[in-house]
Amino acid sequence: MHSLPRNVWLLTISLLLFMSLGVFVIFLGGIIGQSLAPYASLSTLPVAMIVLGTAASIIPVVYMMSKIGRRRTFLGICIYTIAVIALAITALQIESFYLFCLSTFLFGATTATMNQFRFAAIESVDENLSATATSAVLIGGLVSAFLGPELAILGKDWFDTTFVGSFLLLSICFVLAFLLLWFYQPNHAPKAKQKQSGRSLKNIIKQPVFIVAMSSAAVGYVIMSYIMTATPVSMHVIDGFSLTQTKFVIQSHVIAMFLPSLFAPIIVKLFGLNKMMIIGIMLYLVCIVIGYTGHSLNNYWMALILLGLGWNFLFIGGTSLLPRAYHEDEKFKVQSINDFLIFGMQAMASLSVGWFVFNFGWEVVLLSTIPLLLLQLSVLLWWLRKKPTQPQIKL
């Protein structure tokens, strides 16, 4: 990784600051929602709204990048996010559940932008370093695992209204990100200056390589988000674990999501992309078994660690495979439809998880993910039969 250019490291540090928002909202969203929501089953709605906002913002954000470039979009989103944080603080002060949900929905534009960092990193290096660049920027998630929850706890009681100080601390992250991204220099011109692709989007997404890349990342994200969103509610609200214990489990999960990124080039070289993604599904299935067998702190902890590892294998695999589905002049439209499909499916899962966990319990939340995992396993086995030679990723 020492050979990576400055751009990648600027993106890595900025991404960990951006990622702290997602971990922050997932950690606190259900807890704040439980205290403000008119019905207990709506307590995870703030978390679901950030996923809905992400799905709704992907195409506009990528379109903006295609017109004004990645750098200007990144800088503008930093300012936008600080404004939305102010709206969230207002919602807490007036105890408005629906205004708080609106603020988390608006945070979706921030996470939609955040998900373009990995493509910006790939564009900053030669093709033979694409997997290394992807894993490098995701390493920032290791820091965000601590940063998001720690900001939430540190500022919790600074003001009369609980968690207002937490959001103020969060805003500092985006001031710092703005300063860092000021020095980021994209290597490619906006789409308006490039030759337009002759291939239709319909023909691109029908390619087997696109189907496998997109579905692997989508299943990884949907199941990870679904179970992770239910965890703070099941642990803290239903099972009575302390906020500190819940924070520990979520932090361990996020570390497990991003720690393998340190070794991603080695993992890809050792297993190949196809086997790497199949291992990700196996890790998810073991996570379900451990989570299903009990409600102890160790059960939650081990299940969430495996959930994070499974996500990493599926998401890194899908992301590394996706550029094989498009040409340079097609990147913006393919990246936008890929992320729209991923987060659109994730949004549907997030909207349902609060109702599931309160009405049917933790066990049903876990079991309900098995059909999707088996479906994705079938897709990967179909891909192996269709293309027995493993695509090579240069490292």
C-alpha positions as CSV (number, residue, x, y, z in Angstrom):
1,M,0.0,0.0,0.0
2,H,3.0,2.3,0.3
3,S,2.9,2.9,-3.5
4,L,-0.6,4.5,-3.4
5,P,-0.7,8.2,-4.3
6,R,-1.7,11.1,-2.0
7,N,-5.2,11.2,-3.3
8,V,-6.0,7.7,-1.9
9,W,-4.8,8.7,1.6
10,L,-6.7,11.9,1.5
11,L,-9.8,9.9,0.6
12,T,-9.1,7.3,3.3
13,I,-8.9,9.9,6.1
14,S,-11.9,11.8,4.8
15,L,-13.9,8.6,4.4
16,L,-13.4,7.6,8.0
17,L,-14.8,11.0,9.0
18,F,-17.8,10.5,6.7
19,M,-18.2,6.9,8.0
20,S,-18.5,8.1,11.6
21,L,-21.9,9.5,10.6
22,G,-23.3,6.1,9.6
23,V,-22.0,4.3,12.7
24,F,-23.2,7.2,14.8
25,V,-26.8,7.1,13.4
26,I,-26.9,3.2,13.6
27,F,-25.8,3.3,17.2
28,L,-28.1,6.1,18.4
29,G,-30.9,6.1,15.8
30,G,-32.9,3.3,17.4
31,I,-32.2,4.5,20.9
32,I,-33.3,8.1,20.2
33,G,-36.2,6.7,18.1
34,Q,-37.4,4.6,21.0
35,S,-37.5,7.7,23.2
36,L,-39.3,9.9,20.7
37,A,-41.5,7.5,18.6
38,P,-45.2,7.3,19.2
39,Y,-45.1,3.5,18.8
40,A,-42.2,1.2,19.8
41,S,-42.3,-0.6,16.4
42,L,-41.3,2.7,14.8
43,S,-38.1,3.1,16.9
44,T,-35.8,2.0,14.1
45,L,-37.4,4.3,11.6
46,P,-34.6,6.9,11.9
47,V,-32.1,4.3,10.9
48,A,-34.3,3.1,8.0
49,M,-34.7,6.7,6.8
50,I,-30.9,7.2,6.3
51,V,-31.0,4.1,4.1
52,L,-34.0,5.4,2.2
53,G,-32.3,8.8,1.8
54,T,-29.2,7.0,0.5
55,A,-31.2,5.2,-2.1
56,A,-33.0,8.4,-3.1
57,S,-29.8,10.4,-3.3
58,I,-27.5,8.1,-5.3
59,I,-28.6,9.0,-8.8
60,P,-28.7,12.8,-8.1
61,V,-25.3,12.7,-6.3
62,V,-23.6,10.8,-9.1
63,Y,-25.2,13.0,-11.7
64,M,-23.8,16.0,-9.9
65,M,-20.4,14.4,-9.9
66,S,-20.6,13.8,-13.6
67,K,-21.3,17.5,-14.2
68,I,-19.2,19.4,-11.6
69,G,-16.7,16.7,-10.7
70,R,-16.0,14.6,-7.6
71,R,-14.0,17.3,-5.7
72,R,-16.7,20.0,-5.8
73,T,-19.4,17.4,-4.9
74,F,-17.4,16.2,-1.9
75,L,-16.8,19.7,-0.6
76,G,-20.4,20.7,-1.1
77,I,-21.7,17.7,0.8
78,C,-19.5,18.5,3.8
79,I,-21.3,21.9,4.1
80,Y,-24.7,20.3,3.5
81,T,-24.1,17.7,6.2
82,I,-23.3,20.3,8.8
83,A,-26.6,22.0,8.0
84,V,-28.5,18.7,8.4
85,I,-26.8,18.1,11.8
86,A,-28.2,21.4,12.9
87,L,-31.6,20.2,11.8
88,A,-31.2,17.0,13.9
89,I,-30.2,19.0,16.9
90,T,-33.4,21.1,16.5
91,A,-35.4,17.9,16.3
92,L,-33.9,16.7,19.6
93,Q,-34.6,20.0,21.3
94,I,-38.2,20.2,20.4
95,E,-38.6,16.4,20.8
96,S,-40.0,15.9,17.3
97,F,-39.7,12.3,16.1
98,Y,-40.7,13.0,12.5
99,L,-38.3,16.0,12.2
100,F,-35.5,13.7,13.5
101,C,-36.5,11.1,10.9
102,L,-36.4,13.9,8.2
103,S,-32.9,14.8,9.3
104,T,-31.6,11.2,9.1
105,F,-33.3,10.9,5.6
106,L,-31.3,14.0,4.5
107,F,-28.1,12.3,5.8
108,G,-28.7,9.9,3.0
109,A,-27.1,12.3,0.6
110,T,-24.0,12.2,2.7
111,T,-23.8,8.4,2.7
112,A,-24.6,8.3,-1.0
113,T,-21.6,10.5,-1.5
114,M,-19.5,8.5,0.9
115,N,-20.1,5.4,-1.2
116,Q,-18.4,7.1,-4.2
117,F,-15.1,7.4,-2.3
118,R,-14.2,3.8,-3.3
119,F,-14.6,4.6,-7.0
120,A,-12.7,7.9,-6.6
121,A,-9.8,5.8,-5.1
122,I,-9.9,3.3,-8.0
123,E,-9.7,6.2,-10.5
124,S,-6.7,7.6,-8.7
125,V,-4.5,4.5,-9.4
126,D,-3.5,2.3,-12.2
127,E,-5.8,-0.7,-12.9
128,N,-3.3,-3.1,-11.3
129,L,-3.8,-1.3,-7.9
130,S,-7.6,-1.2,-8.0
131,A,-8.1,-3.8,-5.3
132,T,-5.4,-2.3,-3.1
133,A,-6.9,1.2,-3.4
134,T,-10.4,-0.1,-2.6
135,S,-9.2,-1.9,0.5
136,A,-7.1,1.1,1.6
137,V,-10.0,3.6,1.7
138,L,-12.1,1.1,3.6
139,I,-9.5,0.8,6.3
140,G,-10.9,4.1,7.5
141,G,-13.8,2.2,8.8
142,L,-11.6,0.8,11.6
143,V,-11.3,4.3,13.0
144,S,-15.0,5.2,12.4
145,A,-15.9,2.1,14.5
146,F,-14.6,3.9,17.5
147,L,-15.1,7.5,16.4
148,G,-18.9,7.3,15.8
149,P,-20.0,5.6,19.1
150,E,-17.4,7.5,21.2
151,L,-18.6,10.9,19.9
152,A,-22.2,9.7,20.8
153,I,-21.2,8.8,24.4
154,L,-18.7,11.7,24.9
155,G,-21.2,14.5,24.1
156,K,-24.3,12.7,25.5
157,D,-24.8,14.9,28.6
158,W,-23.1,18.1,27.6
159,F,-26.4,20.0,27.3
160,D,-29.8,19.7,28.9
161,T,-31.1,17.9,25.9
162,T,-29.5,14.4,25.7
163,F,-27.2,13.8,22.7
164,V,-27.1,17.4,21.4
165,G,-23.4,17.6,22.3
166,S,-22.9,14.3,20.4
167,F,-24.2,15.9,17.2
168,L,-22.1,19.0,17.7
169,L,-19.0,16.8,18.0
170,L,-20.1,15.0,14.8
171,S,-20.2,18.3,12.9
172,I,-16.5,18.8,13.6
173,C,-15.8,15.6,11.6
174,F,-17.2,17.3,8.5
175,V,-15.3,20.5,9.1
176,L,-12.1,18.4,9.1
177,A,-13.2,16.4,6.0
178,F,-13.8,19.7,4.1
179,L,-10.3,20.8,4.9
180,L,-8.8,17.5,3.8
181,L,-10.8,17.2,0.6
182,W,-9.8,20.7,-0.4
183,F,-6.4,19.1,-1.4
184,Y,-8.0,16.2,-3.3
185,Q,-7.3,16.4,-7.0
186,P,-9.4,14.0,-9.2
187,N,-7.6,12.4,-12.1
188,H,-10.5,12.4,-14.5
189,A,-12.7,15.1,-16.0
190,P,-16.5,15.2,-15.4
191,K,-18.6,13.2,-17.8
192,A,-19.7,16.2,-19.8
193,K,-16.1,16.4,-21.2
194,Q,-16.0,12.7,-22.1
195,K,-17.1,10.8,-25.1
196,Q,-20.6,9.3,-24.4
197,S,-21.0,5.5,-24.3
198,G,-22.9,3.8,-27.1
199,R,-24.0,0.9,-24.9
200,S,-27.4,1.2,-23.3
201,L,-27.8,0.7,-19.5
202,K,-30.1,-2.3,-20.2
203,N,-27.3,-4.1,-22.1
204,I,-24.8,-3.3,-19.4
205,I,-26.8,-4.6,-16.5
206,K,-27.7,-7.8,-18.3
207,Q,-24.1,-8.9,-18.3
208,P,-23.4,-11.8,-15.9
209,V,-20.4,-10.0,-14.4
210,F,-22.6,-7.0,-13.4
211,I,-25.3,-9.3,-12.0
212,V,-22.8,-11.1,-9.8
213,A,-20.9,-7.9,-8.7
214,M,-24.1,-6.0,-7.9
215,S,-26.0,-8.8,-6.2
216,S,-23.0,-9.7,-4.0
217,A,-22.6,-6.2,-2.7
218,A,-26.3,-5.8,-2.3
219,V,-26.9,-9.0,-0.3
220,G,-23.9,-8.1,1.8
221,Y,-25.2,-4.7,2.6
222,V,-28.9,-5.7,3.0
223,I,-28.2,-8.4,5.6
224,M,-25.5,-6.5,7.4
225,S,-27.7,-3.4,7.7
226,Y,-30.8,-5.5,8.6
227,I,-29.2,-7.4,11.5
228,M,-27.0,-4.5,12.7
229,T,-30.0,-2.1,12.9
230,A,-31.9,-4.6,15.0
231,T,-29.0,-5.2,17.4
232,P,-29.0,-2.0,19.5
233,V,-32.8,-2.3,19.9
234,S,-32.7,-6.0,20.8
235,M,-29.7,-5.6,23.1
236,H,-30.4,-2.3,24.9
237,V,-34.2,-1.8,24.6
238,I,-35.5,-5.4,24.8
239,D,-32.7,-7.4,26.6
240,G,-31.6,-4.6,28.9
241,F,-27.9,-4.5,28.1
242,S,-26.2,-1.2,29.0
243,L,-25.4,1.4,26.5
244,T,-21.7,0.7,27.0
245,Q,-22.1,-3.0,26.3
246,T,-24.2,-2.2,23.2
247,K,-21.5,0.2,22.0
248,F,-18.8,-2.5,22.5
249,V,-20.7,-5.0,20.3
250,I,-21.4,-2.4,17.5
251,Q,-17.7,-1.2,17.6
252,S,-16.5,-4.8,17.4
253,H,-18.8,-5.4,14.4
254,V,-17.6,-2.3,12.5
255,I,-13.9,-3.3,13.2
256,A,-14.7,-6.7,11.8
257,M,-16.2,-5.0,8.7
258,F,-13.1,-3.2,7.8
259,L,-10.1,-5.0,9.4
260,P,-9.9,-7.6,6.6
261,S,-9.3,-4.6,4.2
262,L,-5.7,-4.5,5.5
263,F,-5.3,-8.0,4.0
264,A,-7.7,-7.8,1.1
265,P,-5.1,-8.0,-1.7
266,I,-3.7,-11.2,-0.1
267,I,-7.2,-12.6,0.5
268,V,-8.1,-12.0,-3.2
269,K,-4.9,-13.5,-4.4
270,L,-5.3,-16.6,-2.2
271,F,-9.0,-17.4,-2.8
272,G,-10.0,-15.4,-5.9
273,L,-13.1,-13.2,-6.0
274,N,-15.7,-16.0,-6.4
275,K,-14.5,-18.1,-3.5
276,M,-14.0,-15.0,-1.4
277,M,-17.7,-14.1,-1.9
278,I,-18.8,-17.6,-1.1
279,I,-16.8,-17.5,2.1
280,G,-18.7,-14.3,2.9
281,I,-22.0,-16.1,2.7
282,M,-20.7,-19.0,4.9
283,L,-19.7,-16.4,7.5
284,Y,-23.2,-15.0,7.4
285,L,-24.7,-18.4,8.0
286,V,-22.5,-19.1,11.0
287,C,-23.4,-15.6,12.3
288,I,-27.1,-16.6,12.2
289,V,-26.5,-19.9,14.0
290,I,-24.5,-18.2,16.8
291,G,-27.1,-15.4,17.2
292,Y,-30.0,-17.8,17.2
293,T,-28.6,-19.9,20.0
294,G,-28.7,-17.3,22.8
295,H,-29.1,-13.7,24.0
296,S,-25.9,-13.5,26.0
297,L,-23.4,-10.7,25.4
298,N,-21.0,-13.3,23.9
299,N,-23.6,-14.5,21.4
300,Y,-24.3,-10.9,20.3
301,W,-20.6,-10.2,20.1
302,M,-19.6,-13.2,18.1
303,A,-22.6,-13.0,15.8
304,L,-21.8,-9.3,15.0
305,I,-18.1,-10.0,14.4
306,L,-19.0,-12.7,11.9
307,L,-21.6,-10.4,10.3
308,G,-18.9,-7.8,9.8
309,L,-16.4,-10.3,8.2
310,G,-19.1,-11.6,5.9
311,W,-20.0,-8.1,4.7
312,N,-16.3,-7.3,3.9
313,F,-15.9,-10.5,1.8
314,L,-19.0,-9.9,-0.2
315,F,-18.6,-6.1,-0.6
316,I,-14.9,-6.1,-1.5
317,G,-15.6,-8.9,-3.9
318,G,-18.5,-7.2,-5.6
319,T,-16.8,-3.8,-5.7
320,S,-13.6,-5.2,-7.2
321,L,-15.6,-7.1,-9.9
322,L,-17.9,-4.2,-10.9
323,P,-15.4,-2.2,-13.0
324,R,-15.2,-5.2,-15.4
325,A,-18.8,-4.5,-16.3
326,Y,-18.2,-1.0,-17.8
327,H,-15.9,1.2,-19.9
328,E,-14.4,4.4,-18.6
329,D,-17.0,6.5,-20.3
330,E,-19.8,4.4,-18.7
331,K,-18.6,4.6,-15.1
332,F,-21.0,7.2,-13.7
333,K,-24.2,5.7,-15.0
334,V,-23.1,2.1,-14.0
335,Q,-21.9,3.2,-10.6
336,S,-25.1,5.1,-9.9
337,I,-27.5,2.2,-10.9
338,N,-25.3,-0.3,-9.0
339,D,-25.5,1.8,-5.8
340,F,-29.2,2.6,-6.3
341,L,-30.1,-1.1,-6.5
342,I,-27.9,-1.9,-3.5
343,F,-29.4,0.8,-1.3
344,G,-32.9,0.5,-2.6
345,M,-33.0,-3.1,-1.4
346,Q,-31.3,-2.2,1.8
347,A,-33.9,0.5,2.4
348,M,-36.7,-2.1,2.1
349,A,-35.0,-4.3,4.7
350,S,-34.3,-1.4,7.1
351,L,-38.0,-0.3,7.0
352,S,-39.1,-3.7,8.1
353,V,-36.6,-4.6,10.8
354,G,-38.2,-2.6,13.6
355,W,-41.5,-4.2,13.1
356,F,-39.9,-7.7,12.9
357,V,-37.8,-7.3,16.1
358,F,-40.6,-5.9,18.2
359,N,-43.3,-8.3,17.0
360,F,-41.4,-11.5,16.4
361,G,-38.1,-11.2,18.2
362,W,-34.4,-11.4,17.4
363,E,-34.5,-15.1,16.3
364,V,-37.0,-14.3,13.5
365,V,-34.9,-11.4,12.3
366,L,-32.0,-13.8,11.9
367,L,-33.9,-16.6,10.3
368,S,-35.6,-14.3,7.8
369,T,-32.2,-13.6,6.1
370,I,-31.6,-17.2,5.2
371,P,-33.6,-17.3,1.9
372,L,-31.7,-14.3,0.5
373,L,-28.3,-15.9,1.4
374,L,-29.2,-19.2,-0.3
375,L,-30.4,-17.2,-3.4
376,Q,-27.1,-15.4,-3.6
377,L,-25.1,-18.6,-3.1
378,S,-27.0,-20.0,-6.1
379,V,-26.1,-16.9,-8.2
380,L,-22.4,-17.4,-7.3
381,L,-22.4,-21.1,-8.1
382,W,-24.1,-20.3,-11.4
383,W,-21.3,-17.8,-12.1
384,L,-18.7,-20.4,-11.3
385,R,-20.2,-22.9,-13.7
386,K,-20.6,-20.2,-16.4
387,K,-17.1,-18.8,-16.0
388,P,-14.9,-21.4,-14.4
389,T,-11.8,-19.4,-14.9
390,Q,-11.4,-17.0,-12.0
391,P,-11.1,-13.4,-13.0
392,Q,-7.7,-12.2,-11.9
393,I,-7.2,-9.0,-9.9
394,K,-3.7,-7.7,-10.1
395,L,-2.2,-6.6,-6.9
